[in-house]
């Protein structure tokens, strides 16, 4: 997975608040980030960095990773 994330240039994420999860070693300031390699895995595994530290809270980070991102190459009218 790490090589895949690196091959596509990383994954763009946007977090509204600072994230500091000492268990997954994820540390991000609020705002836009491009995560690569192990950082993408840390983001997806983060349990204590979002919400109240439960499995349900982990779905926040996984939802952010899975959410479709607008492409700068796509046309607003055709999507191509």
Order of alpha helices (4+ residues) and beta strands (2+ residues): alpha-beta-beta-beta-beta-alpha-alpha
